[in-house]
Amino acid sequence: MEKKKLIFLYCILSIIWIYGTNYLINEFMPSAYMSFAARFKEVLYIFVTGWFIYFLIVKSQELNESKEDQKRLSTLINSMVDFVNFKDGEGRWIEANEFGLQLFQLEHVDYRGKKDSELAEYTEFYANALRYCEISDEEAWKNKGITRIEEVLPVPDGTIKTFDTIKVPLFHPDGSREGLVIIGRDITERKNMARQLAESQQQYKSLFEYSPDIVYMFDLNGNITNLNPHFDVITGFKREEMIGKNIRTLLPQKYKRYLNRFISSLVDDSKPIMYELKIPHANGKTLTIQATSLPIVINGNITGIIGYGRDVTALRQTEERLRRTEKLSVVGELSASVAHEIRNPLTSLKGFVQLLQMEDQKHQFYYQIMLDELNRINHIVGELLLLAKPQLLKYTTADIQKLLNDVISLLSTEASLYNVQIESIYSENEILIECDPNQLKQLFINIIKNAIEASINGGKISIILEQSENEQVIIAVKDNGCGISKERLEKIGEPFYSSKEKGTGLGLTVSFKIVQSHKGTISFESQKNQGTSVNITLPMKQDCSKKTKPA
């Protein structure tokens, strides 16, 4: 319709121009100039109409380009998965993309020229959200710059969506408000992933921080990257001091040469490896750690090793005690079955040897050797019977200093034979303990006799007795003899294991059993060619509320 009106107006104006100018020329123009005026009028008309047509064409092109730009912009913003909205300086909606209209349930509403509060009347569910938009818009205007906020919108299905919204205010040169550009991106999934990641990290941290086992991490070069707090509790070392150091600083020498092969095996196989190793505690003791290591895989690449180590020192010690108890049980069963059978013919043999010794003076040397060996067999059988026969303990109060002095007096002759000096270091006060005196004497005889036999010519044995604050007595027997190797020290107390040429290994087995029956402890410290120290700890009072088990 506009085009038809323009053509009709052009025709009317052209007719008026033609007839009007002709009338004016005929009435007022001299005849000599009428021809020139007519030609000039026609040329002027051509230029004016030509310019007008050119102006219309240019404006038409600009309008078409503007429409094309508007169409491209509309296509662009409608293809975006973000909410896009343009408002004027008064907050009225100018343009919004389809995502935004669907978001606020305004698809079928003529939104242009309306404010948020007006549009709130068309969508009950999002009415409050639209009214709040006017408040946040006003904050953006006050900031006079790009404003970024997070807005939470409810969804009809009961869930919520979180939008990262950017509001850009535009101003005229005079500072008045021109318009507002709003872009909101749905970051609900990203927020959920971030929350899940934070929860996962918190779970990992809880597992790492509060695990009762050692949790460790180290890179492929063996450098420790992280340790959990329980590392301090189990090993006694400070994790802050160990992080950054190479794991070789914690490993004994025998494990260091296998570390590179161990890391290579983990990297190549990409499977967990379980193993057991012994590492030092900060106090110098040895810990037995049962560990499981597995590779750390990030983006398909193995970047390090993670694992956990459980302290099984007490468990292994318990297993070792159980193993020794089982050996004692086997020894007891064996002893019970053969000891008495040995003693019966032994008595006959000894009697006949003594009879021959009385009648045959020529072979006295051989008879004496036979008697000595028969007595030795009898002594071994006695020790076997001590292990095999349950001994009912009869606790009495005894002076432990007197018990030790009696044993020292008994063994002084043997000590003189080996040229060994025995010194006793006691406190002046009398120390009374509840015990079975005969068994304690047997214990001290075995320990001190071993010390005498292990001492070198001119050696010295120190027997130290002291009372601790926790109602216990400590007896230490120290010698400067040949000492015991580390390998043999680990097997001390096992039946039939002895370092002596003619030893049976039953003496210390009996000693361990006596200490155990008195609810005490016995330990050995020794270095080759430097001597041995035996430390015995016994309670001063026995718990007689429970029935005493046979030893």
C-alpha positions as CSV (number, residue, x, y, z in Angstrom):
1,M,0.0,0.0,0.0
2,E,2.8,2.5,0.8
3,K,4.4,1.9,-2.7
4,K,1.0,2.6,-4.4
5,K,0.6,5.8,-2.5
6,L,4.1,7.0,-3.4
7,I,3.4,6.3,-7.1
8,F,0.1,8.1,-7.0
9,L,1.6,11.0,-5.2
10,Y,4.5,11.1,-7.8
11,C,2.0,11.2,-10.7
12,I,-0.1,14.0,-9.1
13,L,3.0,16.1,-8.3
14,S,4.3,15.5,-11.9
15,I,1.0,16.7,-13.4
16,I,0.9,19.7,-11.2
17,W,4.5,20.5,-12.1
18,I,4.0,20.2,-15.8
19,Y,0.7,22.1,-16.1
20,G,1.7,24.6,-13.4
21,T,5.0,25.6,-14.9
22,N,3.5,25.8,-18.4
23,Y,0.8,28.2,-17.1
24,L,3.4,30.3,-15.4
25,I,5.6,30.5,-18.5
26,N,2.7,31.4,-20.8
27,E,1.4,34.1,-18.5
28,F,4.6,35.8,-17.2
29,M,7.5,34.8,-19.4
30,P,8.3,37.0,-22.5
31,S,7.9,35.2,-25.8
32,A,11.6,35.5,-26.5
33,Y,12.5,33.3,-23.5
34,M,9.6,31.0,-23.5
35,S,11.4,28.2,-25.5
36,F,14.5,28.4,-23.1
37,A,12.3,28.3,-20.0
38,A,10.4,25.3,-21.3
39,R,13.6,23.4,-21.9
40,F,15.1,24.4,-18.5
41,K,11.9,23.3,-16.8
42,E,12.1,19.9,-18.4
43,V,15.8,19.4,-17.6
44,L,15.2,20.5,-14.0
45,Y,12.3,18.0,-13.7
46,I,14.5,15.2,-15.0
47,F,17.2,16.0,-12.4
48,V,14.8,16.3,-9.5
49,T,12.9,13.1,-10.4
50,G,16.2,11.3,-11.0
51,W,17.6,12.3,-7.7
52,F,14.3,11.3,-6.0
53,I,14.4,7.9,-7.6
54,Y,18.0,7.5,-6.7
55,F,17.2,8.4,-3.0
56,L,14.4,5.9,-3.0
57,I,16.6,3.2,-4.4
58,V,19.4,3.9,-1.8
59,K,16.9,3.9,1.0
60,S,15.3,0.7,-0.3
61,Q,18.8,-1.0,-0.3
62,E,19.6,0.2,3.2
63,L,16.2,-1.0,4.3
64,N,16.8,-4.4,2.7
65,E,20.3,-4.7,4.2
66,S,18.9,-3.7,7.6
67,K,16.3,-6.4,7.3
68,E,18.9,-8.9,6.2
69,D,21.1,-8.0,9.2
70,Q,18.1,-8.2,11.5
71,K,17.2,-11.6,10.0
72,R,20.8,-12.8,10.5
73,L,20.8,-11.5,14.0
74,S,17.5,-13.1,14.7
75,T,18.8,-16.4,13.3
76,L,21.9,-16.1,15.3
77,I,20.3,-15.4,18.7
78,N,17.6,-18.0,18.1
79,S,20.2,-20.7,17.3
80,M,22.0,-20.0,20.6
81,V,21.4,-22.2,23.6
82,D,21.7,-19.2,25.8
83,F,19.0,-16.8,26.9
84,V,19.4,-13.5,24.9
85,N,17.3,-10.4,25.5
86,F,17.5,-6.8,24.4
87,K,15.8,-4.1,26.3
88,D,15.5,-0.3,25.8
89,G,16.5,2.3,28.4
90,E,13.1,1.9,30.1
91,G,13.4,-1.8,30.5
92,R,11.0,-2.7,27.7
93,W,11.7,-5.9,25.8
94,I,12.9,-5.2,22.2
95,E,14.0,-8.6,21.1
96,A,14.4,-12.1,22.7
97,N,15.4,-15.4,21.3
98,E,13.2,-18.5,21.2
99,F,15.2,-20.2,24.0
100,G,14.4,-17.2,26.3
101,L,10.7,-17.2,25.3
102,Q,10.4,-20.9,25.9
103,L,12.2,-20.6,29.2
104,F,9.7,-18.1,30.6
105,Q,6.7,-19.7,28.8
106,L,6.2,-16.6,26.6
107,E,6.2,-18.2,23.2
108,H,2.8,-17.0,22.2
109,V,3.0,-13.6,23.9
110,D,3.6,-10.3,22.0
111,Y,6.4,-9.3,24.3
112,R,7.9,-6.3,22.4
113,G,7.4,-3.0,24.3
114,K,6.5,-4.7,27.5
115,K,8.4,-4.6,30.8
116,D,9.2,-7.7,32.9
117,S,6.5,-6.9,35.5
118,E,4.0,-6.6,32.6
119,L,5.1,-9.9,31.1
120,A,4.8,-11.5,34.6
121,E,1.0,-11.4,34.1
122,Y,1.2,-13.9,31.2
123,T,3.2,-16.6,33.1
124,E,2.1,-17.5,36.6
125,F,5.0,-19.9,37.2
126,Y,7.7,-17.4,36.4
127,A,6.0,-14.3,37.6
128,N,8.3,-13.8,40.6
129,A,11.4,-14.5,38.5
130,L,10.4,-11.9,36.0
131,R,9.7,-9.3,38.7
132,Y,13.1,-10.0,40.2
133,C,14.7,-9.4,36.8
134,E,13.7,-5.7,37.1
135,I,15.6,-5.5,40.4
136,S,18.7,-7.1,39.0
137,D,18.5,-4.9,35.9
138,E,18.5,-1.8,38.1
139,E,21.7,-3.1,39.8
140,A,23.4,-3.4,36.4
141,W,22.4,0.2,35.6
142,K,23.8,1.4,38.9
143,N,27.1,-0.4,38.3
144,K,27.4,1.3,34.9
145,G,29.4,-1.7,33.6
146,I,29.2,-5.4,32.8
147,T,27.4,-7.1,35.7
148,R,27.7,-10.9,36.2
149,I,25.3,-12.8,38.5
150,E,24.1,-16.3,39.0
151,E,20.3,-16.7,38.9
152,V,18.4,-19.8,40.0
153,L,15.2,-20.5,38.2
154,P,12.7,-23.2,39.1
155,V,11.5,-25.6,36.5
156,P,7.9,-26.9,36.3
157,D,9.1,-30.5,36.7
158,G,10.4,-29.7,40.2
159,T,14.1,-29.3,39.3
160,I,16.0,-26.0,39.2
161,K,18.3,-24.4,36.6
162,T,21.2,-22.2,37.3
163,F,22.1,-19.4,34.8
164,D,25.3,-17.5,34.6
165,T,23.9,-14.1,33.5
166,I,25.8,-11.2,32.0
167,K,24.0,-7.8,31.8
168,V,25.6,-5.1,29.7
169,P,24.1,-1.6,30.1
170,L,24.4,0.9,27.1
171,F,24.3,4.7,27.5
172,H,23.8,7.7,25.2
173,P,26.6,10.2,24.9
174,D,24.8,12.4,27.4
175,G,24.8,9.6,29.9
176,S,21.1,8.7,29.6
177,R,20.1,5.0,29.3
178,E,20.0,3.6,25.8
179,G,19.5,-0.1,26.2
180,L,20.4,-3.3,28.1
181,V,21.8,-6.5,26.6
182,I,21.2,-9.7,28.7
183,I,22.9,-13.0,28.0
184,G,22.2,-16.0,30.3
185,R,23.9,-19.4,30.0
186,D,22.6,-22.5,31.6
187,I,25.3,-23.8,33.9
188,T,23.2,-26.3,35.7
189,E,25.1,-29.3,34.5
190,R,28.4,-27.7,35.1
191,K,27.3,-26.8,38.7
192,N,26.1,-30.4,39.3
193,M,29.4,-31.7,37.9
194,A,31.3,-29.3,40.1
195,R,29.3,-30.4,43.1
196,Q,29.8,-34.0,42.4
197,L,33.5,-33.4,41.9
198,A,33.7,-31.6,45.2
199,E,31.8,-34.4,46.9
200,S,34.1,-36.9,45.3
201,Q,37.2,-34.9,46.4
202,Q,35.7,-34.8,49.9
203,Q,35.2,-38.5,49.9
204,Y,38.7,-39.1,48.7
205,K,40.1,-36.7,51.3
206,S,38.1,-38.5,54.0
207,L,39.4,-41.9,52.8
208,F,42.9,-40.5,52.5
209,E,43.0,-38.4,55.8
210,Y,41.2,-40.8,58.1
211,S,42.4,-44.2,56.8
212,P,43.8,-46.3,59.7
213,D,46.5,-47.5,57.3
214,I,49.4,-45.7,55.6
215,V,48.3,-44.1,52.3
216,Y,51.2,-43.1,50.1
217,M,51.9,-41.6,46.7
218,F,55.1,-41.4,44.8
219,D,56.1,-40.5,41.2
220,L,57.7,-42.8,38.7
221,N,61.2,-41.7,40.0
222,G,60.3,-42.8,43.5
223,N,59.9,-39.3,44.9
224,I,57.2,-39.2,47.6
225,T,54.4,-36.8,46.6
226,N,51.9,-37.3,49.5
227,L,51.4,-39.2,52.7
228,N,48.3,-39.4,55.0
229,P,48.5,-38.4,58.7
230,H,48.5,-42.0,59.9
231,F,52.0,-42.3,58.5
232,D,53.2,-40.4,61.5
233,V,51.3,-42.7,63.9
234,I,52.6,-45.9,62.4
235,T,56.2,-45.0,61.6
236,G,56.9,-42.2,64.0
237,F,58.4,-40.1,61.2
238,K,56.9,-36.7,60.3
239,R,55.2,-36.8,56.9
240,E,56.0,-33.1,56.3
241,E,59.7,-34.1,56.4
242,M,59.3,-37.1,54.2
243,I,57.2,-35.6,51.4
244,G,59.5,-34.6,48.6
245,K,62.1,-37.1,49.5
246,N,62.8,-40.3,47.6
247,I,61.2,-43.5,49.0
248,R,64.6,-45.1,49.1
249,T,65.3,-43.1,52.3
250,L,62.7,-45.2,54.1
251,L,63.7,-48.6,52.6
252,P,66.3,-50.9,54.0
253,Q,69.3,-51.6,51.7
254,K,68.0,-55.0,50.6
255,Y,64.9,-53.5,49.0
256,K,66.5,-50.5,47.2
257,R,67.9,-52.5,44.3
258,Y,64.4,-53.9,43.5
259,L,62.6,-50.5,43.5
260,N,63.2,-49.7,39.8
261,R,62.1,-53.2,38.8
262,F,59.0,-52.8,41.0
263,I,57.9,-49.5,39.4
264,S,58.5,-50.9,35.9
265,S,56.4,-54.0,36.7
266,L,53.5,-51.7,37.9
267,V,53.7,-49.5,34.8
268,D,53.9,-52.5,32.3
269,D,51.2,-54.6,33.9
270,S,48.9,-51.9,35.2
271,K,47.8,-54.2,37.9
272,P,47.8,-54.0,41.8
273,I,50.8,-55.6,43.5
274,M,50.6,-56.9,47.0
275,Y,53.8,-57.4,49.0
276,E,55.2,-57.4,52.6
277,L,58.3,-55.6,53.7
278,K,60.1,-54.5,56.9
279,I,60.9,-50.8,57.4
280,P,62.5,-49.1,60.4
281,H,60.4,-47.2,63.0
282,A,61.6,-43.8,64.1
283,N,62.5,-45.3,67.5
284,G,64.8,-47.9,65.8
285,K,62.4,-50.9,65.9
286,T,61.3,-52.8,62.8
287,L,57.8,-52.6,61.4
288,T,56.3,-55.2,59.2
289,I,54.1,-53.5,56.6
290,Q,51.6,-55.4,54.3
291,A,51.3,-53.1,51.3
292,T,49.2,-52.9,48.1
293,S,50.4,-50.6,45.3
294,L,48.7,-49.7,42.0
295,P,49.4,-47.2,39.2
296,I,47.9,-43.7,39.1
297,V,46.3,-43.3,35.6
298,I,45.5,-39.8,34.4
299,N,44.2,-39.3,30.8
300,G,45.4,-42.8,29.9
301,N,49.0,-42.2,31.2
302,I,50.5,-43.6,34.3
303,T,51.9,-40.7,36.3
304,G,52.7,-42.3,39.6
305,I,52.1,-45.0,42.2
306,I,49.4,-45.0,45.0
307,G,49.0,-47.6,47.7
308,Y,48.2,-48.3,51.3
309,G,50.3,-50.1,53.9
310,R,48.9,-51.9,56.9
311,D,51.0,-52.4,60.1
312,V,50.9,-56.2,60.6
313,T,53.9,-56.2,63.1
314,A,51.7,-57.4,66.0
315,L,50.0,-59.9,63.8
316,R,53.3,-61.4,62.7
317,Q,54.6,-61.5,66.2
318,T,51.4,-63.3,67.3
319,E,51.8,-65.8,64.5
320,E,55.4,-66.3,65.5
321,R,54.3,-67.0,69.1
322,L,51.6,-69.3,67.9
323,R,54.2,-71.1,65.7
324,R,56.5,-71.5,68.7
325,T,53.6,-72.7,70.9
326,E,52.7,-75.3,68.3
327,K,56.3,-76.5,68.3
328,L,56.2,-76.7,72.0
329,S,53.0,-78.7,71.8
330,V,54.7,-81.1,69.3
331,V,57.7,-81.4,71.6
332,G,55.5,-82.1,74.6
333,E,53.6,-84.8,72.8
334,L,56.9,-86.3,71.6
335,S,58.4,-86.0,75.0
336,A,55.5,-87.6,76.8
337,S,55.7,-90.6,74.5
338,V,59.4,-91.3,74.6
339,A,60.8,-89.8,77.8
340,H,59.7,-92.6,80.2
341,E,60.6,-95.3,77.7
342,I,64.1,-93.9,77.5
343,R,64.6,-93.7,81.3
344,N,63.8,-97.3,81.9
345,P,66.6,-98.9,79.8
346,L,68.8,-95.9,80.8
347,T,68.6,-96.9,84.5
348,S,69.7,-100.4,83.6
349,L,72.6,-99.2,81.5
350,K,73.8,-96.9,84.2
351,G,73.6,-99.6,86.8
352,F,75.6,-102.1,84.7
353,V,78.2,-99.4,83.9
354,Q,78.7,-98.7,87.6
355,L,79.0,-102.4,88.3
356,L,81.6,-102.8,85.6
357,Q,83.4,-99.8,86.9
358,M,83.7,-101.4,90.4
359,E,84.9,-104.8,89.0
360,D,87.2,-103.7,86.1
361,Q,89.9,-101.2,87.1
362,K,91.6,-101.3,83.7
363,H,89.0,-99.5,81.7
364,Q,88.0,-96.8,84.3
365,F,88.5,-94.0,81.7
366,Y,86.0,-95.5,79.3
367,Y,83.5,-96.3,82.0
368,Q,83.6,-92.6,83.2
369,I,82.9,-91.4,79.7
370,M,80.0,-93.8,79.4
371,L,78.6,-92.6,82.8
372,D,79.0,-88.9,81.7
373,E,77.1,-89.5,78.5
374,L,74.4,-91.5,80.3
375,N,74.0,-88.6,82.8
376,R,73.8,-86.2,79.9
377,I,71.0,-88.4,78.3
378,N,69.3,-88.4,81.7
379,H,69.5,-84.6,81.8
380,I,68.0,-84.2,78.4
381,V,65.2,-86.6,79.3
382,G,64.5,-84.4,82.4
383,E,64.2,-81.3,80.3
384,L,61.9,-83.2,77.9
385,L,59.7,-84.2,80.8
386,L,59.6,-80.6,82.1
387,L,58.2,-79.5,78.7
388,A,55.8,-82.5,78.4
389,K,54.4,-82.6,81.9
390,P,52.1,-79.7,82.9
391,Q,53.5,-78.0,86.0
392,L,51.0,-76.6,88.5
393,L,52.4,-73.3,89.6
394,K,52.4,-72.7,93.4
395,Y,52.9,-69.0,93.9
396,T,54.7,-67.9,97.0
397,T,56.3,-64.7,98.1
398,A,60.0,-64.9,97.6
399,D,63.0,-62.6,97.8
400,I,64.3,-62.5,94.2
401,Q,67.7,-61.3,95.4
402,K,68.1,-64.5,97.5
403,L,67.0,-66.6,94.5
404,L,69.7,-65.0,92.3
405,N,72.4,-65.3,95.0
406,D,71.5,-69.0,95.4
407,V,71.9,-69.5,91.6
408,I,75.2,-67.6,91.6
409,S,76.6,-69.7,94.4
410,L,75.5,-72.8,92.6
411,L,77.3,-71.8,89.4
412,S,80.3,-70.1,90.9
413,T,82.4,-73.3,90.5
414,E,81.5,-73.6,86.8
415,A,82.3,-69.9,86.4
416,S,85.7,-70.4,88.0
417,L,86.3,-73.3,85.6
418,Y,85.8,-70.9,82.6
419,N,87.7,-68.1,84.4
420,V,84.6,-65.9,84.3
421,Q,83.8,-63.3,87.0
422,I,80.2,-62.8,88.0
423,E,79.1,-59.5,89.6
424,S,75.7,-58.7,90.9
425,I,74.2,-55.2,91.1
426,Y,71.2,-55.0,93.4
427,S,69.3,-52.3,95.2
428,E,69.7,-52.2,99.0
429,N,66.0,-52.7,99.5
430,E,64.5,-56.2,99.6
431,I,62.4,-57.0,96.6
432,L,59.6,-59.5,97.1
433,I,57.7,-61.0,94.2
434,E,54.9,-63.7,93.9
435,C,56.4,-66.6,91.9
436,D,57.3,-70.2,91.8
437,P,60.8,-70.1,93.3
438,N,61.9,-73.5,91.8
439,Q,60.9,-72.5,88.3
440,L,62.6,-69.1,88.6
441,K,65.8,-70.8,89.8
442,Q,65.7,-73.0,86.8
443,L,65.2,-69.9,84.6
444,F,68.2,-68.1,86.1
445,I,70.4,-71.2,86.0
446,N,69.7,-71.6,82.2
447,I,70.4,-67.9,81.4
448,I,73.5,-67.5,83.6
449,K,74.9,-70.9,82.5
450,N,74.6,-69.9,78.9
451,A,76.3,-66.6,79.7
452,I,79.2,-68.4,81.4
453,E,79.7,-70.9,78.5
454,A,79.5,-68.0,75.9
455,S,82.1,-65.8,77.8
456,I,85.7,-65.8,76.8
457,N,88.5,-66.6,79.2
458,G,88.7,-63.8,81.7
459,G,85.2,-62.6,80.8
460,K,82.8,-60.8,83.0
461,I,79.0,-61.4,83.6
462,S,76.9,-58.6,85.2
463,I,73.6,-59.4,86.8
464,I,71.5,-56.3,87.3
465,L,68.3,-56.3,89.4
466,E,66.0,-53.2,89.7
467,Q,62.4,-52.4,90.5
468,S,60.4,-50.3,88.0
469,E,57.6,-47.9,88.9
470,N,54.8,-50.1,87.5
471,E,55.2,-52.9,90.0
472,Q,57.6,-54.9,87.9
473,V,61.1,-56.2,88.4
474,I,63.7,-56.2,85.7
475,I,66.6,-58.7,85.6
476,A,69.4,-58.1,83.1
477,V,72.1,-60.6,82.5
478,K,75.0,-59.2,80.4
479,D,78.2,-60.9,79.2
480,N,81.0,-59.8,76.9
481,G,81.3,-63.2,75.2
482,C,81.1,-64.4,71.6
483,G,77.6,-62.9,71.0
484,I,74.9,-64.3,68.8
485,S,74.4,-63.6,65.1
486,K,71.3,-61.9,63.8
487,E,70.1,-65.0,62.0
488,R,70.4,-67.1,65.2
489,L,68.9,-64.4,67.3
490,E,65.7,-64.6,65.4
491,K,65.4,-68.4,66.3
492,I,66.2,-68.0,70.0
493,G,63.8,-70.2,72.1
494,E,62.9,-72.6,69.4
495,P,63.1,-76.3,70.5
496,F,66.1,-78.3,69.4
497,Y,67.8,-75.1,68.0
498,S,71.2,-74.5,69.7
499,S,74.4,-72.8,68.8
500,K,76.4,-75.1,71.1
501,E,78.1,-78.1,69.7
502,K,76.4,-80.5,72.2
503,G,73.4,-78.3,73.0
504,T,69.8,-79.6,72.7
505,G,68.1,-76.2,72.4
506,L,65.7,-77.1,75.2
507,G,67.2,-74.9,77.9
508,L,65.9,-71.6,76.4
509,T,62.7,-73.2,75.3
510,V,62.1,-74.1,79.0
511,S,63.2,-70.6,80.0
512,F,60.7,-69.0,77.6
513,K,57.9,-71.2,79.0
514,I,58.7,-70.3,82.6
515,V,58.7,-66.5,81.8
516,Q,55.4,-66.9,79.9
517,S,53.8,-68.8,82.8
518,H,54.8,-65.9,85.1
519,K,53.2,-63.4,82.7
520,G,56.5,-61.8,82.1
521,T,58.7,-61.0,79.0
522,I,62.1,-62.0,77.9
523,S,64.2,-60.4,75.2
524,F,67.7,-60.8,73.8
525,E,70.1,-58.1,72.5
526,S,73.4,-59.3,71.0
527,Q,76.2,-58.4,68.6
528,K,78.7,-60.8,67.2
529,N,81.9,-60.9,69.2
530,Q,80.7,-58.1,71.5
531,G,78.4,-59.9,74.0
532,T,74.8,-60.6,74.8
533,S,72.2,-59.0,77.1
534,V,69.2,-60.9,78.3
535,N,66.4,-58.7,79.8
536,I,63.7,-60.4,81.8
537,T,60.7,-58.5,83.1
538,L,58.4,-60.1,85.8
539,P,55.4,-58.7,87.6
540,M,55.8,-58.4,91.3
541,K,52.2,-59.6,91.9
542,Q,50.3,-62.4,90.1
543,D,46.6,-62.2,89.3
544,C,45.3,-65.1,91.3
545,S,41.6,-64.2,90.7
546,K,41.8,-66.4,87.6
547,K,42.6,-70.1,87.8
548,T,46.3,-70.7,87.3
549,K,47.0,-72.7,84.2
550,P,49.6,-75.5,84.3
551,A,52.9,-74.3,82.9
